[in-house]
Amino acid sequence: MGLPSKVKIIDVGPRDGLQNEKQVVPAEVKTHLVHLLQEAGLREIEVTSFVSPKWVPQMADNAQVMQAIARRADIEYSVLVPNMKGFEAAVASRPDEIVVFASASESFSQKNINCSIAESIERFAPVVQAAHAQGIRVRGAMSCTVGCPYEGDIAPAQVESLARLLRGVGVDRVDVADTIGVGTPLKIQRALEATFKHFGVDQVSGHFHDTYGQAIGNTLAALELGVWNFQSSVAGLGGCPYAKGATGNVATEDVVFMLHGMGIDTGIDLDRLVDAGLYISAQLGRPSSSRAGTAIAKKRPEPEGGAPGSVCV
Ligand SMILES: CC(C)(COP(=O)([O-])OP(=O)([O-])OC[C@H]1O[C@@H](n2cnc3c(N)ncnc32)[C@H](O)[C@@H]1OP(=O)([O-])[O-])[C@@H](O)C(=O)NCCC(=O)NCCSC(=O)C[C@@](C)(O)CC(=O)[O-]
């Protein structure tokens, strides 16, 4: 299969990126990050999650952030929802898409959402129905599709089984997530092919964490199978609170740099995206994890009274 000519990126930085921060990130900072991503040309942004604040306190300001965003009609805003309670809370903030999240690993399902895979699917069924009844699209995130922090390797058959269950409850599309970043290109392709048994290539996205530096290679491996939807985090933010040691997603800047270098259109202004990455990194008080973002910032002329690559906000 030839490479796709265009790619759509969902930046998951505000949600996946910031859910694992030790420090408190104010709602205003999250909102400003979403605005910078919008200005950079992102057309899908995963903003927050409506999960239990006892489990993930970093997302407790979910409604506040959704409320504060200056929404644009050409942008889709998604939020994570683990159950009906989360859906009912989320719906008031008018998400364009909700994301139910399941795992290909039984142990990770228990640690992350406190139930088995089968129980999670039972929980999602009414959520999907209710979302569709209100015209809200539903994505199913599939975690641990190549490896699990508790079980080790995950077989493609486990991914196929989860994709079948999610198809059965009617989710519109799915993410193939390498939650702990242990995937390598051929393993990622096997997980994607298992998913294609139940979802068309246009309904499948890649979501690769970069713990072992494999995420760019894995993105290319997915492109080779025709996948053209990806999730990534500006500045490589992130990690999962229930996957110890896992680092952030592949940095959006790095993915965009690769895609533009291959002549693949993303609709994203890389320079403005780098600004967004510098902004959130400055707010968090640490350098960006994006290699491309850092390289581009270093080449910028030094502004008066500021360090190279600094950004005014
Ligand atoms: C699913 C539960 C709620 C089960 O947690 P539980 O403790 O089994 O739930 P429960 O139904 O027994 O309720 C316990 C308490 O939570 C409340 N509650 C219950 N639901 C909600 C809700 N939606 N919003 C707000 N509050 C809620 C509920 O009302 C109750 O409050 P209390 O009576 O004790 O005061 C919990 O395990 C949870 O919130 N887990 C979320 C964990 C999480 O967000 N993990 C990170 C997601 S990232 C990911 O999964 C991977 C992904 C998507 O990024 C892709 C990848 O990289 O792999």
The ligand as an SDF file (V2000), in Angstrom:
LIG
                    3D

 58 60  0  0  0  0  0  0  0  0999 V2000
  -13.4120    4.0860   36.1170 C   0  0  0  0  0  0  0  0  0  0  0  0
  -13.3030    4.4990   37.5890 C   0  0  0  0  0  0  0  0  0  0  0  0
  -14.2010    5.6780   37.8880 C   0  0  0  0  0  0  0  0  0  0  0  0
  -13.7180    3.3090   38.4190 C   0  0  0  0  0  0  0  0  0  0  0  0
  -13.3650    3.5340   39.7590 O   0  0  0  0  0  0  0  0  0  0  0  0
  -14.1550    2.8470   40.9470 P   0  0  0  0  0  0  0  0  0  0  0  0
  -13.5120    3.2810   42.2130 O   0  0  0  0  0  0  0  0  0  0  0  0
  -14.2290    1.3770   40.6780 O   0  0  0  0  0  0  0  0  0  0  0  0
  -15.6000    3.4830   40.7190 O   0  0  0  0  0  0  0  0  0  0  0  0
  -16.9130    3.4930   41.5060 P   0  0  0  0  0  0  0  0  0  0  0  0
  -18.0150    3.3920   40.4980 O   0  0  0  0  0  0  0  0  0  0  0  0
  -16.8740    2.5050   42.6400 O   0  0  0  0  0  0  0  0  0  0  0  0
  -16.9260    4.9620   42.1250 O   0  0  0  0  0  0  0  0  0  0  0  0
  -15.9900    5.3600   43.0930 C   0  0  0  0  0  0  0  0  0  0  0  0
  -16.1160    6.8800   43.2940 C   0  0  0  0  0  0  0  0  0  0  0  0
  -15.7620    7.5560   42.1010 O   0  0  0  0  0  0  0  0  0  0  0  0
  -16.8660    8.3210   41.6230 C   0  0  0  0  0  0  0  0  0  0  0  0
  -16.8650    8.2330   40.1490 N   0  0  0  0  0  0  0  0  0  0  0  0
  -17.0510    7.1460   39.4020 C   0  0  0  0  0  0  0  0  0  0  0  0
  -16.9540    7.4680   38.0990 N   0  0  0  0  0  0  0  0  0  0  0  0
  -16.7000    8.7820   38.0470 C   0  0  0  0  0  0  0  0  0  0  0  0
  -16.4880    9.6760   36.9520 C   0  0  0  0  0  0  0  0  0  0  0  0
  -16.5360    9.2780   35.7080 N   0  0  0  0  0  0  0  0  0  0  0  0
  -16.2520   10.9690   37.2520 N   0  0  0  0  0  0  0  0  0  0  0  0
  -16.2040   11.3860   38.5400 C   0  0  0  0  0  0  0  0  0  0  0  0
  -16.3760   10.5730   39.5950 N   0  0  0  0  0  0  0  0  0  0  0  0
  -16.6310    9.2790   39.3350 C   0  0  0  0  0  0  0  0  0  0  0  0
  -18.0680    7.6940   42.2550 C   0  0  0  0  0  0  0  0  0  0  0  0
  -19.1530    8.5940   42.3030 O   0  0  0  0  0  0  0  0  0  0  0  0
  -17.5420    7.3170   43.6120 C   0  0  0  0  0  0  0  0  0  0  0  0
  -17.4500    8.4930   44.4050 O   0  0  0  0  0  0  0  0  0  0  0  0
  -17.6150    8.4340   46.0030 P   0  0  0  0  0  0  0  0  0  0  0  0
  -18.9970    7.8660   46.2280 O   0  0  0  0  0  0  0  0  0  0  0  0
  -16.5170    7.5420   46.5140 O   0  0  0  0  0  0  0  0  0  0  0  0
  -17.4570    9.8500   46.4250 O   0  0  0  0  0  0  0  0  0  0  0  0
  -11.8280    4.8630   37.9610 C   0  0  0  0  0  0  0  0  0  0  0  0
  -11.0600    3.7170   37.8740 O   0  0  0  0  0  0  0  0  0  0  0  0
  -11.2390    5.9140   37.0570 C   0  0  0  0  0  0  0  0  0  0  0  0
  -11.6720    7.0540   37.0510 O   0  0  0  0  0  0  0  0  0  0  0  0
  -10.1900    5.5140   36.2670 N   0  0  0  0  0  0  0  0  0  0  0  0
   -9.6020    6.4190   35.2990 C   0  0  0  0  0  0  0  0  0  0  0  0
   -8.1170    6.2120   35.2850 C   0  0  0  0  0  0  0  0  0  0  0  0
   -7.5080    7.0480   34.1970 C   0  0  0  0  0  0  0  0  0  0  0  0
   -8.0180    8.0860   33.8120 O   0  0  0  0  0  0  0  0  0  0  0  0
   -6.3680    6.5650   33.6920 N   0  0  0  0  0  0  0  0  0  0  0  0
   -5.6550    7.2220   32.6580 C   0  0  0  0  0  0  0  0  0  0  0  0
   -6.3370    7.0540   31.3310 C   0  0  0  0  0  0  0  0  0  0  0  0
   -5.1260    6.9180   30.0820 S   0  0  0  0  0  0  0  0  0  0  0  0
   -5.3800    5.4150   29.3520 C   0  0  0  0  0  0  0  0  0  0  0  0
   -6.1790    4.6750   29.7900 O   0  0  0  0  0  0  0  0  0  0  0  0
   -4.5700    5.0760   28.1750 C   0  0  0  0  0  0  0  0  0  0  0  0
   -4.7420    5.9750   26.9450 C   0  0  0  0  0  0  0  0  0  0  0  0
   -6.2050    6.2500   26.6210 C   0  0  0  0  0  0  0  0  0  0  0  0
   -4.1020    7.2210   27.1590 O   0  0  0  0  0  0  0  0  0  0  0  0
   -4.1030    5.3320   25.7290 C   0  0  0  0  0  0  0  0  0  0  0  0
   -2.7330    4.7600   26.0040 C   0  0  0  0  0  0  0  0  0  0  0  0
   -1.7380    5.4640   25.9780 O   0  0  0  0  0  0  0  0  0  0  0  0
   -2.6900    3.5610   26.2560 O   0  0  0  0  0  0  0  0  0  0  0  0
  1  2  1  0
  2  3  1  0
  2  4  1  0
  2 36  1  0
  4  5  1  0
  5  6  1  0
  6  7  2  0
  6  8  1  0
  6  9  1  0
  9 10  1  0
 10 11  2  0
 10 12  1  0
 10 13  1  0
 13 14  1  0
 14 15  1  0
 15 16  1  0
 15 30  1  0
 16 17  1  0
 17 18  1  0
 17 28  1  0
 18 19  1  0
 18 27  1  0
 19 20  2  0
 20 21  1  0
 21 22  1  0
 21 27  2  0
 22 23  1  0
 22 24  2  0
 24 25  1  0
 25 26  2  0
 26 27  1  0
 28 29  1  0
 28 30  1  0
 30 31  1  0
 31 32  1  0
 32 33  2  0
 32 34  1  0
 32 35  1  0
 36 37  1  0
 36 38  1  0
 38 39  2  0
 38 40  1  0
 40 41  1  0
 41 42  1  0
 42 43  1  0
 43 44  2  0
 43 45  1  0
 45 46  1  0
 46 47  1  0
 47 48  1  0
 48 49  1  0
 49 50  2  0
 49 51  1  0
 51 52  1  0
 52 53  1  0
 52 54  1  0
 52 55  1  0
 55 56  1  0
 56 57  2  0
 56 58  1  0
M  CHG  5   8  -1  12  -1  34  -1  35  -1  58  -1
M  END
$$$$
